[in-house]
Amino acid sequence: MDIRKKMLFWLSICLFYSVVNVNAQQSNAPFNFSERLKQTNWKLNEQFQMERSPVLFEQNSLVSSGEEHQHSLHQALTAIRKKINAIEVSLALTGRSADTVYLGDTLVIGFESGDELVIDSEWLHPGPILVIGDGVLRFSGAHATILGDIITAENGQVIADSSYLYFPQDYFYQRILLLTGNSEMHFRNSTLDFGGMVHNMATVGTAILELDHVNKPDFSTVGMYEESVIIIDSINVAGEFIIDDDVRLDIKNAEMILLWHQMGDGAVADINFPTGEYVDYYEFNDQQSGVSGVGYDILIDNCRQVMWGLMPSEGSDITVADSDIRAIGLWFEGSDSTEVKGLVNNAYYGDFTAPMQDRNLHLLNCEVMTWSLYSFDNAYVDVSGCILGEIGVMGHSEVSAFNYFCDGSGGYLWAADTTLLVSGMSSLMSALRSTNESMLIFAYSTQMNGLVQALDNSIMMLIQSNISETPTYDPGAVIWMANISGPATGYQNSTVPLEGSAWIDKGSESTLMDFGYYVMYYQKDGDTTWQMIGDTNYVEVSDDVLVNWNTHAVDPGAYYLKLDLWDDWGNGATATAVFTLLPGLLDTPESPEDQMYFSVYPNPARSTVNFRFKLDDPLPLSLKIYNVNGREIATLVSNVLDAGEHRISYYTTELPGGIYYGVLSTGNRRMVKKIVVY
């Protein structure tokens, strides 16, 4: 029995004894946290000191792979396993009840033969539903709201006819419909509403899922394994299907379909995918010419918006010609180290063979919209110079990704299990998520849209990065924030307020680290010694003044600023920024131009830009914003301001992305700062 079969067997056992309390187990910090953090700090500092421009595209693609790989669970199955593994089993099955029972917030149907629950009206259930044995859950003309997953095992059945089933989600992929064993789910003339968010479905064993004339407005990620079957007739949003093992997928009269052809060890395929968004008929199995070593069967009939995907694994031999490929998901397994560079989304490949020693992937006259990378087991992957759709890290693997762009066309950036994902000097247009007991470090980078979430017992570290949303975390998770936001310039012989964030927040049930203290330093470019700024700070700061820097004894020039953030376990993370100290002119205070400094932050700006300046005496001044054509966009100040520190904020959400200029004027003096809005 290989590792997958063993895991599926274990999964079925866990499902049978399922879950009574959905309380995540507490754990210690992820494996080797301190050592991982030290190594990461060293690498980030090395990258920062190199001061390289993030060249995203190299002329040639490169995927250098090792020789030995081990078989691994698929991404979706891993997610399912971890969902079950996170459950605290507290039920002792000493006997069976003749009736449907509630155990905590979990509804269990099928303790006794013949157990059936019928819902035919308004109904709210506050947690998961488990159908086992020969139990039956039947919805008939119902309007049900379910605040949990539905899981079937053994011979359990869920049957819904002419019903509306609503599964609210706090975040995408929170809910799953999971079928195992010989169980079945049938949804006919019904609506499945997952609250506008993508969600999971999965079938294993010999389970059967039927969707017949179903309204499903939300996209699904569906994993299919062993000998399970999915039959779909007439659905508006079918979703993406990861097709593996000996499954059967039959879809007709449907829309919005992405078919992930899993190509395992020994799979051979020389294929051309149909062109256009409409597919009259498509069949894929090992009975076709050019295909062998594939156990599954796909049948598509009269469907629209059909997209094609590949997941080539070790030992596969795949040639695709004259096709538009929506996505290719590269798997990296075993314990080898791999370097990936130069893969670019939305690229044409006239005659391309991916340089991987353990598999053959040959593209002839193909367009590839999205490349995605997935690591498993103990693999190590070094990514640079790519434009990708998704990076997912699983098992105990590690990924180091620098100078890349994730456009979100394949998903998002995420770490799971006990992995380490370090993302640096890069840009992201998708969500950022850590789960299970993983560690995700997002450093010197910009996230332009999407949620930022630390789930389960994971650790997320945000270092000198711009993010689009306020981070959120589960009761067992931790988020670090170390960021020097500005200003980038200041004057000698003055007090410069250095702003940013230094905090560590954790959930109410977390047994992980908490905030200890932070320290600020400066170092002149070319020197090797860091000088401490002010005192050690034992109070967390969020988007405010970190420390006031007295520059009276400091020479003008280029400097590095360093923020060291320490937890209460003795671990530290470092954020570094550049700063220019301008010559001070305070010895001639009679000149109004000498009585101020002017800084802009954050820059680039997404939603808000701040202008900071200081006046030693009251002065009449104006502060305006102009576009690149010299047209005035806004007047922020046009009067006499009192002496002292001033900070003016401007919301940039209504501005198109681009270059703007902030102009501070007083008398015959004008100070100009360039602003980048994205």
C-alpha positions as CSV (number, residue, x, y, z in Angstrom):
1,M,0.0,0.0,0.0
2,D,1.6,3.3,-1.1
3,I,1.6,6.5,0.9
4,R,-1.5,7.8,-0.7
5,K,-3.6,4.7,0.0
6,K,-2.3,4.6,3.6
7,M,-3.3,8.3,4.0
8,L,-6.8,7.7,2.5
9,F,-7.3,4.7,4.8
10,W,-6.2,6.9,7.8
11,L,-8.5,9.7,6.6
12,S,-11.5,7.4,6.5
13,I,-10.8,6.2,10.1
14,C,-10.6,9.8,11.2
15,L,-13.8,10.7,9.5
16,F,-15.7,7.8,11.1
17,Y,-14.7,9.0,14.5
18,S,-15.1,12.6,13.6
19,V,-15.2,15.5,15.4
20,V,-17.1,16.6,18.0
21,N,-15.3,19.8,18.9
22,V,-13.8,21.9,16.2
23,N,-11.1,23.3,18.5
24,A,-7.7,23.5,16.9
25,Q,-5.0,21.8,19.0
26,Q,-2.4,24.1,20.4
27,S,1.1,23.5,19.5
28,N,4.6,24.8,20.0
29,A,6.3,27.0,17.5
30,P,6.8,25.5,14.0
31,F,9.8,23.2,13.6
32,N,13.2,24.9,14.2
33,F,11.6,28.4,14.4
34,S,14.6,30.1,15.9
35,E,17.1,28.6,13.4
36,R,14.8,29.3,10.5
37,L,14.4,32.9,11.6
38,K,18.2,33.4,11.9
39,Q,18.8,32.0,8.4
40,T,16.0,34.1,6.9
41,N,17.3,37.3,8.6
42,W,20.7,36.6,7.2
43,K,19.4,36.0,3.7
44,L,17.1,39.0,3.7
45,N,19.9,41.3,4.9
46,E,22.2,39.9,2.1
47,Q,19.5,40.6,-0.5
48,F,18.9,44.1,0.8
49,Q,22.6,45.0,0.8
50,M,22.9,43.8,-2.8
51,E,20.4,46.6,-3.7
52,R,19.5,44.9,-6.9
53,S,16.7,46.1,-9.1
54,P,14.0,43.4,-9.2
55,V,14.6,42.2,-12.8
56,L,11.6,40.0,-13.2
57,F,12.2,38.5,-16.6
58,E,15.2,36.6,-17.9
59,Q,15.7,35.6,-21.5
60,N,15.6,31.9,-20.8
61,S,13.4,29.8,-18.6
62,L,15.2,27.4,-16.2
63,V,13.9,24.6,-14.0
64,S,16.7,22.6,-12.6
65,S,15.5,19.5,-10.8
66,G,17.1,16.9,-8.7
67,E,17.0,13.2,-9.4
68,E,15.0,11.5,-6.6
69,H,11.4,12.3,-5.7
70,Q,8.9,10.6,-3.6
71,H,5.2,10.3,-4.3
72,S,3.1,12.9,-2.4
73,L,-0.5,13.7,-1.7
74,H,-2.1,16.2,-4.0
75,Q,-2.6,19.8,-2.9
76,A,-6.4,19.4,-2.4
77,L,-6.0,16.1,-0.5
78,T,-3.4,17.6,1.7
79,A,-5.7,20.5,2.5
80,I,-8.5,18.0,3.4
81,R,-6.1,15.9,5.5
82,K,-5.0,19.0,7.4
83,K,-8.6,20.1,7.9
84,I,-9.4,16.7,9.6
85,N,-6.0,16.6,11.5
86,A,-6.8,20.0,13.0
87,I,-9.9,18.6,14.7
88,E,-9.8,17.6,18.4
89,V,-11.4,14.1,18.8
90,S,-13.1,14.0,22.1
91,L,-15.8,11.4,21.6
92,A,-15.6,7.9,23.1
93,L,-17.8,5.7,20.9
94,T,-19.0,3.3,23.6
95,G,-22.4,2.7,22.0
96,R,-24.8,3.9,19.3
97,S,-27.9,5.9,19.4
98,A,-31.1,5.0,17.6
99,D,-31.6,8.6,16.7
100,T,-29.8,11.4,14.9
101,V,-27.6,13.1,17.5
102,Y,-25.8,16.3,18.1
103,L,-22.3,16.1,19.6
104,G,-21.3,19.6,20.4
105,D,-22.1,21.6,17.3
106,T,-21.6,18.6,15.1
107,L,-24.7,16.8,13.7
108,V,-24.0,13.1,13.3
109,I,-26.4,10.9,11.2
110,G,-26.2,7.2,11.0
111,F,-25.2,5.9,14.4
112,E,-27.9,3.3,13.9
113,S,-29.1,1.6,10.7
114,G,-32.0,3.3,9.1
115,D,-31.2,6.7,10.7
116,E,-32.6,9.5,8.4
117,L,-33.2,13.2,8.9
118,V,-35.5,15.1,6.6
119,I,-35.3,18.9,6.3
120,D,-38.3,20.5,4.4
121,S,-38.5,24.1,5.7
122,E,-36.3,26.9,7.1
123,W,-33.3,25.3,9.0
124,L,-30.1,26.6,10.6
125,H,-27.3,24.3,11.7
126,P,-24.4,25.9,13.6
127,G,-21.6,23.5,12.7
128,P,-20.4,20.5,10.7
129,I,-22.6,17.6,9.5
130,L,-21.3,14.0,9.4
131,V,-23.3,11.3,7.7
132,I,-22.0,7.7,8.4
133,G,-23.2,4.1,8.2
134,D,-26.3,4.0,6.0
135,G,-27.6,7.3,7.4
136,V,-29.4,9.7,5.1
137,L,-29.7,13.5,5.3
138,R,-32.5,14.6,3.0
139,F,-33.4,18.2,2.0
140,S,-36.8,18.5,0.3
141,G,-38.0,22.0,-0.5
142,A,-35.8,23.3,2.3
143,H,-34.0,26.6,2.8
144,A,-31.0,25.6,5.0
145,T,-28.1,27.6,6.4
146,I,-25.2,25.4,7.4
147,L,-22.2,26.9,9.4
148,G,-19.9,24.0,8.7
149,D,-18.8,21.3,6.3
150,I,-20.8,18.3,5.1
151,I,-18.8,15.0,5.3
152,T,-20.1,11.6,4.2
153,A,-18.4,8.3,5.0
154,E,-19.2,4.5,4.7
155,N,-22.6,4.3,2.9
156,G,-24.0,7.7,4.1
157,Q,-26.1,9.8,1.7
158,V,-27.0,13.4,1.3
159,I,-30.0,14.1,-1.0
160,A,-31.2,17.5,-1.8
161,D,-34.2,18.3,-4.1
162,S,-35.7,21.7,-4.9
163,S,-33.7,23.2,-2.0
164,Y,-31.5,26.2,-1.2
165,L,-28.4,25.4,0.8
166,Y,-26.4,28.3,2.1
167,F,-22.8,27.8,3.4
168,P,-21.5,31.2,4.8
169,Q,-17.7,31.6,4.7
170,D,-15.5,34.0,6.7
171,Y,-12.7,33.3,4.2
172,F,-12.3,31.5,0.9
173,Y,-11.9,27.7,1.2
174,Q,-13.4,27.6,4.7
175,R,-16.0,25.1,3.7
176,I,-15.9,21.7,2.1
177,L,-18.2,19.0,0.8
178,L,-16.2,15.8,1.4
179,L,-17.3,12.3,0.2
180,T,-15.4,9.2,1.3
181,G,-15.9,5.4,1.3
182,N,-19.0,4.3,-0.7
183,S,-21.0,7.4,0.2
184,E,-23.1,9.6,-2.1
185,M,-24.3,13.2,-2.4
186,H,-27.1,14.1,-4.9
187,F,-28.2,17.7,-5.5
188,R,-31.1,18.1,-7.9
189,N,-32.9,21.3,-8.9
190,S,-31.2,23.1,-6.0
191,T,-28.9,26.0,-5.2
192,L,-25.6,25.7,-3.5
193,D,-24.5,29.1,-2.2
194,F,-21.1,29.5,-0.6
195,G,-21.4,33.2,0.1
196,G,-19.6,34.5,-3.0
197,M,-16.3,32.7,-2.1
198,V,-14.4,29.8,-3.6
199,H,-14.8,26.6,-1.7
200,N,-13.7,22.9,-1.7
201,M,-15.3,19.7,-2.7
202,A,-13.5,16.3,-2.7
203,T,-14.4,12.7,-3.5
204,V,-12.3,9.6,-2.5
205,G,-12.9,5.9,-2.4
206,T,-15.9,4.9,-4.5
207,A,-18.0,7.9,-3.6
208,I,-20.4,9.5,-6.0
209,L,-21.3,13.2,-6.3
210,E,-24.2,14.2,-8.6
211,L,-25.1,17.7,-9.5
212,D,-28.2,17.8,-11.6
213,H,-29.7,21.2,-12.7
214,V,-27.9,23.0,-9.9
215,N,-27.5,26.8,-9.5
216,K,-24.0,27.3,-8.0
217,P,-22.9,30.9,-8.3
218,D,-19.5,30.3,-6.6
219,F,-16.4,28.7,-8.0
220,S,-15.3,25.3,-6.6
221,T,-12.0,23.6,-6.3
222,V,-12.7,19.9,-6.6
223,G,-10.3,17.0,-5.9
224,M,-11.0,13.5,-7.2
225,Y,-9.2,10.4,-6.0
226,E,-9.2,6.6,-6.1
227,E,-12.3,5.3,-7.9
228,S,-14.8,8.1,-7.1
229,V,-17.3,9.5,-9.6
230,I,-18.7,13.0,-10.3
231,I,-21.6,13.4,-12.7
232,I,-22.8,16.9,-13.6
233,D,-25.7,17.9,-15.8
234,S,-26.7,21.6,-16.2
235,I,-24.8,23.9,-13.8
236,N,-23.7,27.5,-14.3
237,V,-20.3,27.5,-12.5
238,A,-18.8,24.0,-12.4
239,G,-15.3,24.9,-11.1
240,E,-11.9,23.4,-11.3
241,F,-11.3,19.7,-11.1
242,I,-8.1,18.0,-10.0
243,I,-8.4,14.6,-11.7
244,D,-6.3,11.7,-10.5
245,D,-6.1,7.9,-9.9
246,D,-9.0,5.9,-11.5
247,V,-11.8,8.4,-11.2
248,R,-14.6,9.2,-13.7
249,L,-15.7,12.8,-14.4
250,D,-18.8,13.3,-16.6
251,I,-19.9,16.9,-17.3
252,K,-22.5,18.1,-19.7
253,N,-24.5,21.3,-20.3
254,A,-22.2,23.2,-17.9
255,E,-20.2,26.4,-17.9
256,M,-16.9,27.6,-16.3
257,I,-14.8,24.5,-16.1
258,L,-11.1,24.0,-15.5
259,L,-9.8,20.5,-16.0
260,W,-6.5,19.7,-14.2
261,H,-5.1,16.6,-15.9
262,Q,-2.9,15.0,-13.2
263,M,0.0,13.2,-15.0
264,G,1.6,10.8,-12.6
265,D,4.6,8.5,-12.8
266,G,4.4,6.5,-16.1
267,A,1.7,8.7,-17.7
268,V,2.3,9.4,-21.4
269,A,0.3,11.8,-23.4
270,D,0.7,13.4,-26.9
271,I,-2.4,15.6,-27.1
272,N,-4.1,18.7,-28.6
273,F,-6.7,20.4,-26.5
274,P,-9.8,21.7,-28.3
275,T,-9.7,25.3,-29.3
276,G,-12.3,27.9,-28.4
277,E,-14.4,28.3,-25.3
278,Y,-17.2,26.0,-26.5
279,V,-16.6,22.2,-26.4
280,D,-19.1,20.0,-28.2
281,Y,-17.4,16.8,-27.1
282,Y,-14.1,15.9,-25.4
283,E,-13.0,12.6,-24.0
284,F,-9.7,11.7,-22.3
285,N,-8.6,8.3,-21.2
286,D,-5.9,5.7,-21.9
287,Q,-7.9,4.2,-24.7
288,Q,-7.2,7.1,-26.9
289,S,-4.3,7.3,-29.3
290,G,-1.2,8.8,-27.8
291,V,-2.3,8.3,-24.2
292,S,-1.2,5.6,-21.8
293,G,-0.6,5.2,-18.1
294,V,-3.7,7.2,-17.2
295,G,-6.4,5.6,-15.1
296,Y,-9.1,8.2,-15.1
297,D,-11.8,9.0,-17.6
298,I,-13.0,12.5,-18.6
299,L,-16.1,13.2,-20.7
300,I,-17.2,16.7,-21.6
301,D,-20.4,17.3,-23.6
302,N,-21.9,20.6,-24.7
303,C,-20.0,22.8,-22.3
304,R,-18.9,26.4,-22.4
305,Q,-15.9,28.3,-21.0
306,V,-13.8,25.1,-20.8
307,M,-10.2,25.6,-19.8
308,W,-7.3,23.2,-19.8
309,G,-4.8,22.5,-17.1
310,L,-1.8,20.2,-16.5
311,M,-0.2,18.9,-13.4
312,P,2.9,16.9,-14.6
313,S,4.7,14.9,-11.9
314,E,7.9,12.8,-11.7
315,G,8.1,10.1,-14.4
316,S,5.5,11.6,-16.8
317,D,6.1,12.3,-20.5
318,I,3.8,14.9,-21.8
319,T,3.6,16.7,-25.2
320,V,1.0,19.3,-25.9
321,A,0.6,21.0,-29.3
322,D,-1.5,23.8,-30.8
323,S,-3.3,24.5,-27.6
324,D,-4.2,27.3,-25.3
325,I,-3.4,26.1,-21.8
326,R,-5.0,27.9,-18.9
327,A,-2.6,26.7,-16.3
328,I,0.4,24.4,-15.6
329,G,1.0,23.5,-12.0
330,L,4.5,22.2,-11.5
331,W,5.0,19.8,-8.5
332,F,8.3,19.5,-6.6
333,E,8.5,16.5,-4.4
334,G,10.9,14.4,-2.4
335,S,14.0,16.0,-0.8
336,D,15.8,17.5,-3.8
337,S,16.7,21.2,-4.2
338,T,15.4,22.9,-7.3
339,E,16.0,26.3,-9.0
340,V,13.2,27.9,-11.0
341,K,13.6,31.1,-12.9
342,G,12.3,32.8,-16.0
343,L,8.8,31.3,-16.1
344,V,6.4,34.0,-17.4
345,N,2.6,34.0,-17.5
346,N,0.8,34.8,-20.7
347,A,3.7,33.5,-22.8
348,Y,3.9,31.7,-26.2
349,Y,6.0,28.6,-26.6
350,G,6.8,27.6,-30.1
351,D,9.0,24.6,-29.2
352,F,9.8,24.4,-25.5
353,T,11.0,21.5,-23.4
354,A,11.0,22.2,-19.7
355,P,14.6,21.4,-18.5
356,M,13.5,18.9,-15.8
357,Q,15.5,15.7,-15.4
358,D,12.7,13.7,-13.8
359,R,9.9,14.3,-16.3
360,N,9.4,15.5,-19.9
361,L,7.1,18.5,-20.7
362,H,7.1,19.5,-24.3
363,L,5.0,22.4,-25.6
364,L,4.6,23.0,-29.4
365,N,2.8,26.2,-30.6
366,C,1.1,26.7,-27.2
367,E,0.0,29.6,-25.2
368,V,0.3,29.3,-21.4
369,M,-1.7,31.7,-19.3
370,T,-0.5,30.7,-15.9
371,W,2.4,28.9,-14.3
372,S,2.0,27.8,-10.7
373,L,4.4,26.1,-8.3
374,Y,3.7,23.6,-5.6
375,S,6.2,22.0,-3.2
376,F,5.7,18.9,-1.1
377,D,7.6,16.5,1.2
378,N,11.0,17.9,2.1
379,A,11.7,19.6,-1.2
380,Y,13.5,23.0,-1.4
381,V,12.7,25.3,-4.3
382,D,14.5,28.6,-5.1
383,V,12.4,30.9,-7.2
384,S,13.5,34.1,-9.0
385,G,12.7,36.2,-12.0
386,C,9.3,34.7,-12.7
387,I,5.7,35.9,-13.2
388,L,3.5,33.2,-11.6
389,G,-0.1,32.7,-10.8
390,E,0.3,30.9,-7.5
391,I,2.9,29.5,-5.1
392,G,1.7,26.8,-2.6
393,V,4.1,25.2,0.0
394,M,3.1,21.9,1.6
395,G,4.5,19.1,3.7
396,H,7.8,20.0,5.3
397,S,9.1,21.7,2.2
398,E,10.7,25.2,1.9
399,V,10.4,27.8,-0.8
400,S,12.6,30.9,-1.2
401,A,11.1,33.3,-3.7
402,F,12.8,36.6,-4.7
403,N,12.3,39.2,-7.4
404,Y,9.2,37.7,-8.8
405,F,5.6,38.8,-9.4
406,C,2.5,36.7,-8.4
407,D,-0.4,38.0,-10.5
408,G,-3.0,35.9,-8.7
409,S,-4.2,34.3,-12.0
410,G,-3.7,30.8,-10.5
411,G,-4.7,31.5,-6.9
412,Y,-2.6,33.1,-4.2
413,L,0.6,32.9,-2.1
414,W,0.3,30.4,0.8
415,A,2.1,28.1,3.2
416,A,0.6,25.0,4.9
417,D,1.6,22.1,7.1
418,T,5.1,22.7,8.7
419,T,6.6,24.6,5.8
420,L,8.7,27.7,5.4
421,L,7.9,30.2,2.7
422,V,10.2,33.3,2.3
423,S,9.0,35.9,-0.2
424,G,11.2,38.9,-0.7
425,M,11.7,41.9,-3.0
426,S,8.6,41.0,-4.9
427,S,5.1,42.1,-5.8
428,L,1.8,40.3,-5.2
429,M,-1.7,40.8,-6.6
430,S,-3.4,38.2,-4.5
431,A,-4.2,37.0,-1.0
432,L,-1.4,36.1,1.4
433,R,-2.1,33.2,3.8
434,S,-0.3,30.9,6.3
435,T,-2.1,27.8,7.7
436,N,-1.5,24.8,10.0
437,E,1.9,25.2,11.6
438,S,3.6,26.9,8.7
439,M,5.8,30.0,8.8
440,L,5.5,32.6,6.1
441,I,7.8,35.6,5.8
442,F,6.8,38.4,3.4
443,A,9.7,40.9,3.3
444,Y,10.6,44.1,1.3
445,S,7.6,43.5,-0.9
446,T,4.3,44.9,-1.9
447,Q,0.9,43.2,-1.8
448,M,-1.5,45.2,-4.0
449,N,-4.8,43.5,-3.2
450,G,-6.2,40.5,-1.3
451,L,-6.6,39.3,2.3
452,V,-3.7,38.8,4.7
453,Q,-4.5,35.9,7.0
454,A,-2.6,33.7,9.5
455,L,-4.8,30.7,10.2
456,D,-4.6,27.7,12.6
457,N,-1.3,27.8,14.5
458,S,0.8,29.5,11.9
459,I,3.3,32.3,12.1
460,M,3.3,35.2,9.5
461,M,6.0,37.8,9.5
462,L,5.5,41.1,7.6
463,I,8.9,42.8,7.2
464,Q,9.3,46.2,5.5
465,S,6.4,45.5,3.2
466,N,3.3,47.3,2.0
467,I,0.1,45.3,2.4
468,S,-3.4,46.1,1.1
469,E,-5.5,44.9,4.1
470,T,-5.3,44.9,7.9
471,P,-3.9,41.4,8.8
472,T,-6.2,39.0,10.5
473,Y,-5.3,35.9,12.5
474,D,-6.9,32.8,14.1
475,P,-7.0,32.2,17.9
476,G,-3.9,30.0,17.6
477,A,-1.9,32.1,15.1
478,V,0.7,34.9,15.4
479,I,1.5,37.9,13.1
480,W,4.7,40.0,13.3
481,M,4.9,43.4,11.8
482,A,8.3,45.3,11.5
483,N,8.1,48.2,9.2
484,I,9.9,51.6,8.8
485,S,7.4,53.7,6.8
486,G,9.2,57.0,6.7
487,P,10.4,59.6,6.2
488,A,13.1,58.9,3.7
489,T,14.9,62.2,4.2
490,G,15.6,64.6,7.1
491,Y,17.8,67.4,8.2
492,Q,21.0,67.5,10.2
493,N,20.8,69.3,13.5
494,S,17.1,68.4,14.0
495,T,14.9,65.8,15.6
496,V,13.5,63.4,12.9
497,P,10.5,61.3,13.9
498,L,10.9,57.9,12.3
499,E,7.5,56.3,11.8
500,G,6.3,52.8,11.2
501,S,5.1,49.7,13.0
502,A,6.7,47.3,15.5
503,W,4.3,44.8,17.0
504,I,3.6,41.1,17.5
505,D,-0.1,40.1,17.8
506,K,-1.4,36.6,18.6
507,G,-4.7,35.0,19.0
508,S,-6.4,34.4,22.4
509,E,-5.6,30.7,22.4
510,S,-2.1,30.8,21.0
511,T,0.8,29.3,23.0
512,L,3.3,30.9,20.6
513,M,5.5,33.9,21.2
514,D,4.4,37.5,22.0
515,F,5.9,41.0,21.7
516,G,9.1,41.6,23.7
517,Y,10.6,44.9,22.6
518,Y,12.1,46.8,19.6
519,V,15.3,48.8,19.0
520,M,16.1,51.3,16.2
521,Y,19.6,51.8,14.8
522,Y,21.4,53.9,12.1
523,Q,24.5,53.2,10.1
524,K,26.2,55.4,7.6
525,D,26.7,53.9,4.1
526,G,30.1,52.3,4.0
527,D,30.4,51.9,7.8
528,T,30.1,48.6,9.6
529,T,28.9,49.7,13.0
530,W,25.2,50.3,13.9
531,Q,24.5,53.2,16.3
532,M,21.4,52.9,18.6
533,I,18.7,55.5,18.2
534,G,17.1,56.4,21.6
535,D,16.3,53.7,24.1
536,T,14.9,50.1,24.0
537,N,11.2,50.3,23.5
538,Y,8.8,48.0,25.4
539,V,5.5,49.3,23.9
540,E,4.2,48.2,20.6
541,V,3.7,50.8,17.8
542,S,1.3,50.6,14.9
543,D,1.6,53.3,12.1
544,D,3.0,55.9,14.5
545,V,6.4,57.3,15.6
546,L,8.8,54.5,16.4
547,V,11.6,56.8,17.7
548,N,12.7,60.4,17.5
549,W,16.2,60.7,16.0
550,N,18.3,63.5,17.3
551,T,20.7,64.3,14.4
552,H,22.7,67.1,15.9
553,A,25.9,65.1,16.1
554,V,25.3,63.1,12.9
555,D,27.1,63.9,9.6
556,P,24.9,64.4,6.5
557,G,24.9,61.6,3.9
558,A,23.3,58.3,3.0
559,Y,22.3,56.0,5.9
560,Y,20.6,52.7,6.6
561,L,18.0,52.6,9.3
562,K,17.4,49.3,11.1
563,L,14.4,48.1,13.2
564,D,15.0,45.0,15.3
565,L,11.8,43.5,16.6
566,W,12.2,40.9,19.4
567,D,9.7,38.5,20.8
568,D,9.5,37.3,24.4
569,W,11.3,34.1,23.5
570,G,14.5,35.8,22.4
571,N,13.9,35.7,18.6
572,G,14.4,38.7,16.5
573,A,13.4,40.0,13.0
574,T,15.1,42.9,11.2
575,A,13.6,45.5,8.9
576,T,16.0,47.9,7.0
577,A,15.4,51.1,5.1
578,V,17.5,53.7,3.4
579,F,17.6,57.3,4.6
580,T,19.2,60.5,3.4
581,L,20.3,63.1,6.0
582,L,20.6,66.5,4.4
583,P,22.9,69.3,5.6
584,G,21.3,71.3,8.4
585,L,20.7,75.0,8.0
586,L,19.5,75.8,11.5
587,D,22.4,78.2,12.1
588,T,20.6,80.8,10.0
589,P,17.0,80.7,11.3
590,E,16.1,84.0,9.7
591,S,15.6,82.3,6.4
592,P,12.1,80.7,6.2
593,E,13.4,78.0,3.8
594,D,15.7,76.7,6.6
595,Q,12.9,76.2,9.1
596,M,11.4,73.1,7.6
597,Y,12.0,69.6,6.3
598,F,9.6,67.9,4.0
599,S,8.9,64.1,3.7
600,V,6.3,61.9,2.0
601,Y,5.3,58.4,3.1
602,P,4.4,55.7,2.4
603,N,5.8,55.9,-1.1
604,P,4.6,54.1,-3.2
605,A,1.1,54.8,-1.8
606,R,-2.0,52.7,-2.3
607,S,-4.8,54.4,-0.3
608,T,-3.2,57.2,1.8
609,V,-0.2,59.4,1.5
610,N,1.2,61.4,4.4
611,F,3.1,64.7,4.2
612,R,5.3,65.6,7.2
613,F,7.1,68.8,7.8
614,K,8.3,70.9,10.7
615,L,8.2,74.7,11.3
616,D,10.3,76.5,13.9
617,D,8.1,79.6,13.5
618,P,4.6,80.3,12.1
619,L,4.8,80.6,8.3
620,P,2.3,81.1,5.4
621,L,2.6,78.1,3.1
622,S,0.8,76.0,0.6
623,L,0.8,72.3,0.0
624,K,-0.5,71.0,-3.4
625,I,-0.5,67.9,-5.5
626,Y,0.1,67.9,-9.2
627,N,0.0,65.3,-11.9
628,V,2.8,64.7,-14.5
629,N,1.2,67.2,-16.9
630,G,1.5,69.9,-14.3
631,R,-2.3,70.1,-13.6
632,E,-3.2,70.8,-10.0
633,I,-5.0,67.8,-8.4
634,A,-5.6,69.0,-4.9
635,T,-4.8,71.9,-2.5
636,L,-4.2,70.5,1.0
637,V,-3.0,73.6,2.8
638,S,-3.1,77.3,1.9
639,N,-2.8,79.4,5.0
640,V,-0.5,80.3,7.9
641,L,0.5,77.3,10.0
642,D,1.8,77.4,13.6
643,A,5.3,76.3,14.5
644,G,5.9,72.6,15.2
645,E,5.4,69.3,13.6
646,H,2.7,68.9,10.9
647,R,1.4,65.8,9.2
648,I,-1.2,66.2,6.4
649,S,-2.9,63.1,5.0
650,Y,-4.5,62.7,1.6
651,Y,-6.6,59.8,0.4
652,T,-5.3,58.6,-3.0
653,T,-8.0,56.0,-3.7
654,E,-9.7,58.2,-6.4
655,L,-6.4,58.8,-8.2
656,P,-5.4,56.7,-11.2
657,G,-2.1,54.8,-10.6
658,G,0.9,56.8,-11.8
659,I,3.4,59.6,-10.9
660,Y,2.4,62.7,-9.0
661,Y,4.2,65.5,-7.2
662,G,3.7,67.0,-3.8
663,V,4.8,70.7,-3.7
664,L,5.3,72.6,-0.5
665,S,5.7,76.4,-1.0
666,T,6.5,79.3,1.3
667,G,7.7,82.7,0.2
668,N,10.2,82.1,-2.6
669,R,10.9,78.5,-1.6
670,R,9.5,75.4,-3.2
671,M,10.1,71.8,-2.1
672,V,9.0,69.0,-4.4
673,K,8.5,65.3,-3.7
674,K,7.7,62.6,-6.3
675,I,4.8,60.3,-5.3
676,V,4.0,56.9,-6.8
677,V,0.4,55.9,-6.6
678,Y,-0.6,52.3,-7.4
